[in-house]
Amino acid sequence: MGRAPKETIGVRDDQKIRIGCFESMCNPIAQAFLFNEEKTEFNVMMGLCVGHDSLFLKYAEAPCTVFAVKDRLLGHNPLAAIYNIDSYYRSLKIPAPKE
C-alpha cells in the first residue's frame, strides 16, 4: 500500500540505496487504518520492515501477531532461508563436527 516515491518527503537521490533508481516507501500507519476500516478481527503481519511493524502495531485496533519481518540480509525476502532449507541452507541442518 502506498508506493509513494521517497522524493515526496524530500529524500534526495544521493540518499537512496540505489542512486538514480525509483525507490518507494510504504505507509504502515495508513495500512493499519485501512485494516481498521475493514474491521479485521486479527492481523497477521508478514513482510513489514523492522520499525514499520511497530507503527502498524501501534495504530491497528485488532490484535496482531508477526509471522515474518522483512530485512535487507535476505533481500527483503523474509522466508528465503526457509524456502531454501533443502538447498542453499542445507548445511544448517548438519551438526558441526566436534573438534
C-alpha positions as a Markdown table, in Angstrom:
| # | Residue | x | y | z |
|---|---|---|---|---|
| 1 | Met | 0.0 | 0.0 | 0.0 |
| 2 | Gly | 1.3 | 3.4 | -0.9 |
| 3 | Arg | 4.3 | 3.0 | -3.1 |
| 4 | Ala | 5.0 | 6.7 | -2.8 |
| 5 | Pro | 8.3 | 8.0 | -4.2 |
| 6 | Lys | 10.8 | 8.8 | -1.5 |
| 7 | Glu | 11.2 | 12.2 | -3.1 |
| 8 | Thr | 7.7 | 13.0 | -1.8 |
| 9 | Ile | 9.2 | 13.6 | 1.7 |
| 10 | Gly | 12.4 | 15.2 | 0.5 |
| 11 | Val | 14.8 | 12.3 | 0.1 |
| 12 | Arg | 17.5 | 13.3 | -2.3 |
| 13 | Asp | 18.7 | 10.8 | -5.0 |
| 14 | Asp | 22.2 | 10.6 | -3.3 |
| 15 | Gln | 20.5 | 9.4 | -0.1 |
| 16 | Lys | 18.8 | 6.4 | -1.7 |
| 17 | Ile | 20.1 | 2.9 | -1.6 |
| 18 | Arg | 20.1 | 2.7 | -5.4 |
| 19 | Ile | 21.1 | 6.1 | -6.7 |
| 20 | Gly | 19.3 | 7.0 | -9.9 |
| 21 | Cys | 16.5 | 4.4 | -9.4 |
| 22 | Phe | 12.9 | 4.7 | -8.3 |
| 23 | Glu | 12.5 | 3.8 | -4.6 |
| 24 | Ser | 9.2 | 3.7 | -2.9 |
| 25 | Met | 8.2 | 3.9 | 0.7 |
| 26 | Cys | 5.4 | 2.2 | 2.4 |
| 27 | Asn | 2.9 | 3.7 | 4.9 |
| 28 | Pro | 2.3 | 1.3 | 7.8 |
| 29 | Ile | 0.1 | 3.8 | 9.6 |
| 30 | Ala | -2.2 | 4.0 | 6.5 |
| 31 | Gln | -2.1 | 0.2 | 6.3 |
| 32 | Ala | -3.3 | -0.1 | 9.9 |
| 33 | Phe | -6.1 | 2.5 | 9.3 |
| 34 | Leu | -7.2 | 0.5 | 6.2 |
| 35 | Phe | -7.4 | -2.7 | 8.3 |
| 36 | Asn | -9.3 | -0.8 | 11.0 |
| 37 | Glu | -11.9 | 0.4 | 8.4 |
| 38 | Glu | -12.3 | -3.2 | 7.3 |
| 39 | Lys | -12.8 | -4.1 | 10.9 |
| 40 | Thr | -10.4 | -7.0 | 10.8 |
| 41 | Glu | -10.6 | -9.3 | 13.9 |
| 42 | Phe | -6.9 | -10.4 | 13.9 |
| 43 | Asn | -4.0 | -9.3 | 11.8 |
| 44 | Val | -1.0 | -11.5 | 10.8 |
| 45 | Met | 1.8 | -9.3 | 9.7 |
| 46 | Met | 4.3 | -10.6 | 7.1 |
| 47 | Gly | 6.9 | -8.7 | 5.3 |
| 48 | Leu | 6.8 | -5.3 | 7.0 |
| 49 | Cys | 10.1 | -3.7 | 7.6 |
| 50 | Val | 11.5 | -3.6 | 11.2 |
| 51 | Gly | 10.2 | -0.4 | 12.7 |
| 52 | His | 7.3 | -0.2 | 10.2 |
| 53 | Asp | 5.9 | -3.3 | 12.0 |
| 54 | Ser | 6.0 | -1.3 | 15.3 |
| 55 | Leu | 4.0 | 1.6 | 13.7 |
| 56 | Phe | 1.4 | -0.9 | 12.4 |
| 57 | Leu | 1.1 | -2.4 | 15.8 |
| 58 | Lys | 0.6 | 1.0 | 17.4 |
| 59 | Tyr | -2.2 | 2.0 | 15.1 |
| 60 | Ala | -4.0 | -1.3 | 14.4 |
| 61 | Glu | -7.1 | -1.8 | 16.6 |
| 62 | Ala | -7.4 | -5.6 | 16.2 |
| 63 | Pro | -4.9 | -7.9 | 17.9 |
| 64 | Cys | -1.8 | -8.6 | 15.8 |
| 65 | Thr | 1.0 | -11.1 | 15.5 |
| 66 | Val | 4.2 | -11.1 | 13.4 |
| 67 | Phe | 4.8 | -14.1 | 11.1 |
| 68 | Ala | 7.9 | -12.8 | 9.4 |
| 69 | Val | 9.8 | -9.4 | 9.3 |
| 70 | Lys | 11.4 | -8.1 | 6.2 |
| 71 | Asp | 15.1 | -7.4 | 6.3 |
| 72 | Arg | 17.9 | -6.5 | 3.9 |
| 73 | Leu | 20.0 | -9.6 | 4.8 |
| 74 | Leu | 17.7 | -11.8 | 2.7 |
| 75 | Gly | 16.9 | -9.2 | 0.1 |
| 76 | His | 13.6 | -8.3 | 1.6 |
| 77 | Asn | 12.5 | -11.9 | 1.3 |
| 78 | Pro | 11.9 | -12.8 | 4.9 |
| 79 | Leu | 11.3 | -16.5 | 4.2 |
| 80 | Ala | 14.1 | -17.1 | 1.8 |
| 81 | Ala | 16.0 | -19.2 | 4.4 |
| 82 | Ile | 13.0 | -21.4 | 5.0 |
| 83 | Tyr | 12.3 | -21.8 | 1.2 |
| 84 | Asn | 15.9 | -22.8 | 0.7 |
| 85 | Ile | 16.5 | -25.1 | 3.7 |
| 86 | Asp | 16.8 | -28.1 | 1.5 |
| 87 | Ser | 19.2 | -26.5 | -1.0 |
| 88 | Tyr | 21.3 | -23.4 | -0.2 |
| 89 | Tyr | 20.9 | -23.6 | 3.6 |
| 90 | Arg | 21.0 | -27.4 | 3.9 |
| 91 | Ser | 24.3 | -27.2 | 5.8 |
| 92 | Leu | 22.5 | -25.6 | 8.7 |
| 93 | Lys | 20.7 | -28.9 | 9.3 |
| 94 | Ile | 24.0 | -30.8 | 9.6 |
| 95 | Pro | 25.7 | -30.7 | 13.0 |
| 96 | Ala | 29.1 | -29.1 | 13.1 |
| 97 | Pro | 32.0 | -31.6 | 13.5 |
| 98 | Lys | 33.4 | -31.9 | 17.1 |
| 99 | Glu | 37.0 | -31.0 | 17.5 |
